[in-house]
Structures are given as structure tokens and as C-alpha cells.
Amino acid sequence: MPHSSAPQPQRPREVTWALWLLIAQGALGVFNLALWPYSRATAVVSLVLLGGLIFGLARRRNWVRMAYLVVFILLAVLSLPELWLEWGLWGGTSLLLGLTQGLGLVLQLAALVLVFRPKSGDWFRHRERRT
């Protein structure tokens, strides 16, 4: 297959940082799984999906970036009541679980912001097309 011999632009620092933040989120997910094994199936599925997200972003797939935005918004909205309860604001179940899940949400939000920065957007949108 012929393709352009022009040098590909290097991955922006923002994307690299986003990938590391998502890897940290995965490590935090493993930590949560070790402490609270009651939802293993959900945690394993989440970690597999997170791995796919990291792989897709690293492979410069713009559609993965868009899917990440939609899924993040949906899951963040759905998880906020649970976090509210777990932070102990209404006699919550576990302050540590609430804090680690809140930290995970912050890591994911930071990664999302980074992949939508202008340099990142240019990098994702101008992926070389193979003919």
C-alpha cells in the first residue's frame, strides 16, 4: 500500500500526559478492586474498556477521543450521586472508596481536557490516511 513518506508529527505532550493519567486511573482501579472486591465483574470490564481507550488514543484514533467525551459525560453524571453518598455526606459507606473514586474522576477529567487541547486536536485530526 502506498503512503506518504512525509514525517509524521510527534505526539503532543498533552496526549502523552493524558495517556499517563489514564494509566494511573487504571492503577487506581486495581487498588479499588483489591480493597472492595464486591464488584469484580464491573471493575474488570471497566479496566478492559480503559485499556482499549488508552490503546485507541495512543494509536491516534480521533473517534476514540469523541467516544471518550460522550462516555465520560454519561458516567460522570451517573456516578455523582454515588460519590456523594460514599464521601459520607449522608452517612456514607466508605470515605476512602469515595475519595479514590473521586480522584479517578479527576484523573479522567484531566486526561479528557488534555486530549481536547488544540495541539492534541490537530494531532488526532491530521492522521495520515492510507490509500
Secondary structure, 3 states (H helix, E strand, C coil): CCCCCCCCCCCCHHHHHHHHHHHHHHHHHHHHHHHCHHHHHHHHHHHHHHHHHHHHHHCCCHHHHHHHHHHHHHHHHHHHHHHHHHCCCCCCCCHHHHHHHHHHHHHHHHHHHHHCCHHHHHHHHCCCCCC
